[in-house]
Amino acid sequence: MSTTELGGLTDIQQMMVETVRDFANKELLPQAIEIDRERRFPIESFKKMAELGLLGLPIPEEFEGAGVDTQTAVLVIEELAKVCGSTALGVAAHTSLCTWPIYAFGTDEQRAKYVPDLASGRKLGAFGLTEANAGSDSGGTQTRAVQDGDHWVLNGSKIFITNANYAGTFIATAVTDKSKGTRGGITSFIVERDTPGFEIHKGDEKLGMRGSDWGELTFVDCRIPANQVLGEVGAGFPNFMKTLDGGRVGIAALSLGLAEGAYERSLAYAKEREAFGKPIAKKQAVAFKLADMAVQIEAARALIRNAAQLKDAQQPYTTQAAMAKLFASEMAMRVTFDAIQVHGGYGFTNEYHVERMWRDAKLCTIGEGTSEIQRIVISREILSNHE
Ligand SMILES: Cc1cc2nc3c(=O)[nH]c(=O)nc-3n(C[C@H](O)[C@H](O)[C@H](O)COP(=O)(O)OP(=O)(O)OC[C@H]3O[C@@H](n4cnc5c(N)ncnc54)[C@H](O)[C@@H]3O)c2cc1C
């Protein structure tokens, strides 16, 4: 039995899970090893996911989204990640880091102009925050924007940007008033792909998530119309902190999916593979590994559900999102690592998927705030409650 069935889903959630599971097994599974090996972004699969309504999950239907709540949206990410972490990452970044913030912080005109194309999947979205010298320390952004009449002129660069080479719409952050620092000094801009002075370069080779595209963005005297300031001038930092809260619940769900995918493969393999005349699942050392995997997966699911429920109820959930992401991503590292062990030498080949899942899981402890940053968020909150 898949652990997903244990949770008591609503009819809509069950239907979404079944649809996405079917899609993932038919469309993503046959290509998952190949896109990882060839570092190929599966653009055709993104077009099919657009048709299935999977590229605008939390966006209301009036903006061509699916209008589902966070609890349902994370189930979709989880199902995709069970089979292909790279595809799940592309969907998560497009949705949480570009489409949702334009919907949440944009003006009415910006919502009308950009959100339907993104939520329907006609265009892909990307978010440019990280720079060569500003990752965890995102307040240390060096890209600058200077106002010139009814435009802002951007100069600087961004690295590690998911979906960069395929995106039509970007959000990019830049310093607009250095003296104000993170309290009003950083602004987010909506950047259209074909803007003069804006260039996109292919990213470096990477360990995991190799079927997910990434790239570098450069801005050289790039003129952005003032009506493409996302929300208000100076609101960049608090807004991308809110964006990352939501994104972290998505990365937690992605971690959960990777762990489940590796666990389910290990379970099946352990029942089939015989050593010393018996299936290896009959050996307590193997059975206990499987038990530990199952427990950790359920614990991560509970943390994710808690954070998603709080978000849906519009309650504060920053700490719970950090807890879910921290636990789920580190859990995914442990579970996928043990899954390789259960598979023995076959687990070390790329035929059995689990080594790919382990490599993919590593991203989850880094992207959208490293494990150390999550611990800072959590410890700050628990210590402030004890002052
Ligand atoms: C596959 C992938 C996709 C990505 N996609 C995107 C994207 O779409 N958009 C985007 O903007 N970025 C993206 N990123 C960038 C990612 O968000 C950053 O890599 C991440 O935030 C860490 O920043 P950094 O790489 O600069 O590491 P650093 O910040 O230099 O951190 C290096 C180490 O120092 C630790 N550290 C830093 N500060 C502290 C501290 N105060 N206390 C304790 N330890 C600390 C970190 O935890 C880490 O272990 C992506 C990265 C990857 C790998």
The ligand as an SDF file (V2000), in Angstrom:
LIG
                    3D

 53 58  0  0  0  0  0  0  0  0999 V2000
   19.1080   23.2170   -7.9300 C   0  0  0  0  0  0  0  0  0  0  0  0
   18.9830   24.5920   -7.3610 C   0  0  0  0  0  0  0  0  0  0  0  0
   17.9580   25.4120   -7.7870 C   0  0  0  0  0  0  0  0  0  0  0  0
   17.8580   26.7250   -7.3110 C   0  0  0  0  0  0  0  0  0  0  0  0
   16.8590   27.5360   -7.7970 N   0  0  0  0  0  0  0  0  0  0  0  0
   16.8450   28.8430   -7.4250 C   0  0  0  0  0  0  0  0  0  0  0  0
   15.8810   29.7460   -7.9980 C   0  0  0  0  0  0  0  0  0  0  0  0
   15.0130   29.3330   -8.7810 O   0  0  0  0  0  0  0  0  0  0  0  0
   15.9380   31.0530   -7.6540 N   0  0  0  0  0  0  0  0  0  0  0  0
   16.8710   31.5350   -6.7690 C   0  0  0  0  0  0  0  0  0  0  0  0
   16.8800   32.7270   -6.5230 O   0  0  0  0  0  0  0  0  0  0  0  0
   17.7810   30.7020   -6.2030 N   0  0  0  0  0  0  0  0  0  0  0  0
   17.7940   29.3790   -6.5080 C   0  0  0  0  0  0  0  0  0  0  0  0
   18.7210   28.5290   -5.9590 N   0  0  0  0  0  0  0  0  0  0  0  0
   19.7020   29.0640   -5.0280 C   0  0  0  0  0  0  0  0  0  0  0  0
   19.4950   28.6230   -3.5810 C   0  0  0  0  0  0  0  0  0  0  0  0
   18.3420   29.2220   -3.0500 O   0  0  0  0  0  0  0  0  0  0  0  0
   20.7680   28.9830   -2.8190 C   0  0  0  0  0  0  0  0  0  0  0  0
   21.7970   28.1370   -3.3000 O   0  0  0  0  0  0  0  0  0  0  0  0
   20.6170   28.8070   -1.3230 C   0  0  0  0  0  0  0  0  0  0  0  0
   19.7330   29.7670   -0.7860 O   0  0  0  0  0  0  0  0  0  0  0  0
   21.9640   28.9080   -0.5840 C   0  0  0  0  0  0  0  0  0  0  0  0
   22.6560   30.0480   -0.9630 O   0  0  0  0  0  0  0  0  0  0  0  0
   24.2130   29.9190   -1.4130 P   0  0  0  0  0  0  0  0  0  0  0  0
   24.2720   28.8780   -2.4560 O   0  0  0  0  0  0  0  0  0  0  0  0
   24.7090   31.2710   -1.7340 O   0  0  0  0  0  0  0  0  0  0  0  0
   24.9570   29.3560   -0.1580 O   0  0  0  0  0  0  0  0  0  0  0  0
   25.5580   30.2390    1.0660 P   0  0  0  0  0  0  0  0  0  0  0  0
   24.5260   31.1990    1.5190 O   0  0  0  0  0  0  0  0  0  0  0  0
   26.8800   30.7530    0.6710 O   0  0  0  0  0  0  0  0  0  0  0  0
   25.7420   29.1170    2.1560 O   0  0  0  0  0  0  0  0  0  0  0  0
   26.8710   28.2530    2.2150 C   0  0  0  0  0  0  0  0  0  0  0  0
   26.7880   27.4740    3.5290 C   0  0  0  0  0  0  0  0  0  0  0  0
   26.8560   28.4070    4.6340 O   0  0  0  0  0  0  0  0  0  0  0  0
   25.7470   28.2260    5.4800 C   0  0  0  0  0  0  0  0  0  0  0  0
   25.3290   29.5090    6.0350 N   0  0  0  0  0  0  0  0  0  0  0  0
   25.1260   30.6850    5.3880 C   0  0  0  0  0  0  0  0  0  0  0  0
   24.7040   31.6120    6.2560 N   0  0  0  0  0  0  0  0  0  0  0  0
   24.6340   31.0230    7.4740 C   0  0  0  0  0  0  0  0  0  0  0  0
   24.2600   31.4520    8.7730 C   0  0  0  0  0  0  0  0  0  0  0  0
   23.8560   32.7250    9.0130 N   0  0  0  0  0  0  0  0  0  0  0  0
   24.3270   30.5800    9.8040 N   0  0  0  0  0  0  0  0  0  0  0  0
   24.7070   29.2980    9.5780 C   0  0  0  0  0  0  0  0  0  0  0  0
   25.0670   28.8180    8.3720 N   0  0  0  0  0  0  0  0  0  0  0  0
   25.0170   29.6620    7.3440 C   0  0  0  0  0  0  0  0  0  0  0  0
   24.6550   27.6680    4.5500 C   0  0  0  0  0  0  0  0  0  0  0  0
   23.6440   27.0060    5.3030 O   0  0  0  0  0  0  0  0  0  0  0  0
   25.4620   26.7330    3.6900 C   0  0  0  0  0  0  0  0  0  0  0  0
   25.6760   25.5080    4.3470 O   0  0  0  0  0  0  0  0  0  0  0  0
   18.8150   27.2040   -6.3790 C   0  0  0  0  0  0  0  0  0  0  0  0
   19.8360   26.3570   -5.9370 C   0  0  0  0  0  0  0  0  0  0  0  0
   19.9300   25.0770   -6.4030 C   0  0  0  0  0  0  0  0  0  0  0  0
   21.0530   24.2050   -5.9140 C   0  0  0  0  0  0  0  0  0  0  0  0
  1  2  1  0
  2  3  1  0
  2 52  2  0
  3  4  2  0
  4  5  1  0
  4 50  1  0
  5  6  2  0
  6  7  1  0
  6 13  1  0
  7  8  2  0
  7  9  1  0
  9 10  1  0
 10 11  2  0
 10 12  1  0
 12 13  2  0
 13 14  1  0
 14 15  1  0
 14 50  1  0
 15 16  1  0
 16 17  1  0
 16 18  1  0
 18 19  1  0
 18 20  1  0
 20 21  1  0
 20 22  1  0
 22 23  1  0
 23 24  1  0
 24 25  2  0
 24 26  1  0
 24 27  1  0
 27 28  1  0
 28 29  2  0
 28 30  1  0
 28 31  1  0
 31 32  1  0
 32 33  1  0
 33 34  1  0
 33 48  1  0
 34 35  1  0
 35 36  1  0
 35 46  1  0
 36 37  1  0
 36 45  1  0
 37 38  2  0
 38 39  1  0
 39 40  1  0
 39 45  2  0
 40 41  1  0
 40 42  2  0
 42 43  1  0
 43 44  2  0
 44 45  1  0
 46 47  1  0
 46 48  1  0
 48 49  1  0
 50 51  2  0
 51 52  1  0
 52 53  1  0
M  END
$$$$
